[in-house]
Amino acid sequence: MRLENRVRTDVGEVAYGVFGEGSPVVLVHGTPSRSHIWRGVVSRLAERHAVYVYDLPGFGKSERHEGQDISIAAQGRVLAGLVERWGLKEPAVAGHDIGGGIVLRAHLLEGTSFRKISLLDAVVLTPWGTPALRHVREHLGAYRTMPTEVFEAYVAARLEGTTSRKMDREVSEAYLSQWRGPEGQAAYLRKDEALIERDTAEVERLLGDVRAPVLVVWGGEDAWLHPSQAEALVRKIPGAELRFVAGAGHFVMEDAPGRVAEILAGFFAEIPPGANP
């Protein structure tokens, strides 16, 4: 899945791709992944939708640089700006991990209207910081001076915990490659430093104001965000529905791409006028 287009935003250029035709769907990845995580979902959704996929600023093929604001709050503004720049009117949207918080900030704080919202293993409810993230934030100096090969081993170990089954080497490398070398190490630590719970706490207080149908999808074996968070999130969003994906971990689209594609395709389907829902 290649991102062949680029668009400038307030925090740098964003690499994106559009696949298929029909009503628009925007897919927002999380951390420490990239748009590659959606590859097993895009082809199914593209049968009926124009699917917009992009790398968050600071990730993948999008621009990254020192001093870049890549907080969840900034990413929410970027998403709102992209929807406007692409000329989309009430697209459906799915957000995974911090992508869930980004989607909700765009909707609740930036005023972006969505037709439907799906939140997958989403970083929304506080507290959500893992022990590993807290350790990085408390010892940034040590991680910045860590030999690159040691740091890469740390990131590789973190990626191993995202799925319930072992990733193929090629797949793992697709995620790890963006964090390799001194530049990748600096980029990884910038994004960890920018992850603050305040950005989602501001959203959490407004969950009762969500103005679109919501489907929460969660890996039943998520080791990063316990499945009980999914149940708590659904209770806070009026009318929200929940689907667990048995046997899947935090990177639910890696463990069960076909199942997730099926769930999202059904949720995003538009009902023709006069048809029975």
N, C-alpha and C positions, 0 to 999 in steps of 0.2 A: 504494500500500500504506500504509494509515493505521494508526498505533499508537494505539488508542482507550482503552487501559487504563494505569493507573499503579499502582505499588507502591513502598512506602518500603523503602529499604535503609539500612545503616549509613552510607553515604556520600552519600545523597540519593535523591530519587525517580527511578524508572526508568520510562520509557515503553515499553509492549510491546503486542503484538497476538498473537492466536491465530487460526489459519486452518486450516479443515478438521477432520476427525475421524479417529480411529484411534490407533495407537500414537504416543507423543510423540516429536517431534524438536525440538531446540533449535538455533537458528542464531546464531552469535556473530561479529560483524563485527570489523574491525581499524581501523587508522589509515592515512590521515586520512579514513576513510569514515564510514558510518553504516549503519543497517539497510537503507536504500534499496538497497544493493548486492545484497541477496538477492531483489529483486522478481521477477527472471526465473526464479528457482528455486522460490519458494514455491508458485506455482499448481500445478506438477507434483507436488511433495511432498504438497500438501494433498489430492490425490486419494485418498491412503491413510493419511495421518498427521494428527495434530493438531500443527501447526507453530507453535512459539513463537519469535517474533522480537522483539528488543529493541535499543534504543540503549544503548550503554555509558554509565555515568555520566560526565559531562563531554562527551558527544557528542550531536548531533542534538537530539531533543526531551526528553532526560533532563536532570535537574538538573545545573547546573554553577555553581561558585562559588569564590571565593578560598579557599585553604587546603584544598581538597578533595583527598583521597587517591585519585588515579586511576591509580596504578601497576598494573602487571600483577599483582602480588601481591594488591592490594586488589580488582582486578577478578575474580580467581580466587575470592576469598571471596564477592563479590557473586553470581557465578554459582552457587556452591554453595548460597547462601542462597535464590536464586530457585528452583532445582530443588526445594528443600524447601518453600518457600512455595507453589509451584504444585502441590504434592502429586504430583510425578512420581516414578515408581519405575523406575530404570534407563532413562532416555530415551536415544535416539540423539542424537548431537551433532555439529555441524560447526563448526570454527573457522577463520577466515581471518586471515592476517597475525598481529597480536598476539593475535587471537582464538584461534589455535592454542595459544599459550603459556598463555592464560587457561584454556582447556579442560583442558590437561594439569595445570596447578596445581590446579584444582578436583578433578581425579581423583586425582592422586598426593600432594598435600599437604593437601587439605581432605577427602579421603575420599569424594568423590561417585562413585557407581557409574554407569557408562554402558553401554548395551547394545552400541553400536558408536560408533567415533570416526572422523571424517574430518578431516584436517588439510590445508587448502588454502593453498599458498604461505605456509607458516606460519613465524612468528618463534619459533624454538625453539633452534637451534644457534648458539652464539657463535663468532665475532663476527657480529652481524647489523646493527649500526648503519650506516646509509648515511653517506657523506661530508656530505650536507646536514644530517642529524640531528646529527652531531658538531659541525658548524659552529654550528648553533643553540645547542647546549648550551654551547659554549665562549664564545659571544658573546650571551648572553641579554639583557644590558643594551641592546645595539645593536638587537636585534630588538624589544624592548619599546618603544623610543623611535622606531622606524621609522614614518614616515607610513603611515596605514592603507592608502592606495591603493597604495603601494609593497609593503607586506606582502601585500596581496591578490594582487598580480601574482606575487609569489614563490610563494604557495600554489597559484595557478593553474598556474604552471610545473611545480610538483611533481606536480600531478594529471595533467598531460599525459604524464608519464613512467610512469603506472601501467598504461596499456593499449598494445597494439600497433597499434590503429587509433584514429583521432581520435574522441574522445567528441563526441556531439551537444552543442550549447550548453546545452540544457535539462538534460541529464544532468550535465554538468560543474557547472552552477549548483546542482544539488541537493546536491552535495558541498561546493562552495565557500561556499554561503550560510551555513552554520553557523560559518564562520570570518571573516565580514565584520564590519566596524566595530570599534571599540575593544574591545567585549566579546568578539567572536569572536577577535580577535587575542590577547587575554589567555588565552582558553580554549585556543587552539592551542598557545601557548607553555607553558601549564601541563602539557598532556599530553606535550609533547616533553621537558620537564624531568623528568617522572615516568618516562620510558622508560629503564630501567637494565638492563643485561645480567645483573646478578646475579639478577634475578627469574626469568630463564629458565635460567641456569646451575644453579640449584637443582633445576630440573626435569630438565635434561639428564642429571644424574648418576643419575636414577631411571628413565630410559626403559625399562630392562630389566624394570621392575616393572609396566608397563602391563597392565591386566587386562581388556582388551576387544579385539575385532578392530579393526584400524586400516587405513584407506585414506588414503594420501597422494595428493593431487591437485595438480598444478603446471602453471602456464603455461609452455609450452616456450620463450617469448620473455620471461620475467620479467627485467626490467632492474633490479629492486630486490634480489631474492634469487635468485642464480644457480641454475639447475636442478640443478647438482651438489649443492646443499644438500638437495634432495629425495632424491637417492640416498643421501646420508650419513645422513639421518634414518631412512630405511627400514632401513638396516643396524643402527641402534641399537635399533629396536623389534621384538621377537620376532614373527615372522609377518606383519609389515606388508606391504601391497601398494602398488604405485605406479602411477599413471596420469598420463601427460603429456597436456596438451591443446595440440595443435599450433597454432601461430600466436597463442596467447593470452599476454598480459602478466601483470603482477602482479595486477591486478584481473581475475582469470580469469573471474569471473562476468559482467563487463561485456563482455569480448571474445567469450565463448562461453557465454551463459546456457543455451541449449538443451542443449548438450553436457554442461555441468556438472550440470544438472538430471537428465539421463538417467543419468549416472554415479552421482549420489547416490541417486536413486530405486532403482536396481538394488542398490546397497550396503545401503541401509536396509531393503529389503524383508524382511518376515518370512516365513520358510518355514513353511507349515502343517504340523501334526503328521503324520508319516507320508509327507510328500512327499520326493522325492529332491532334494537340494541341487543 
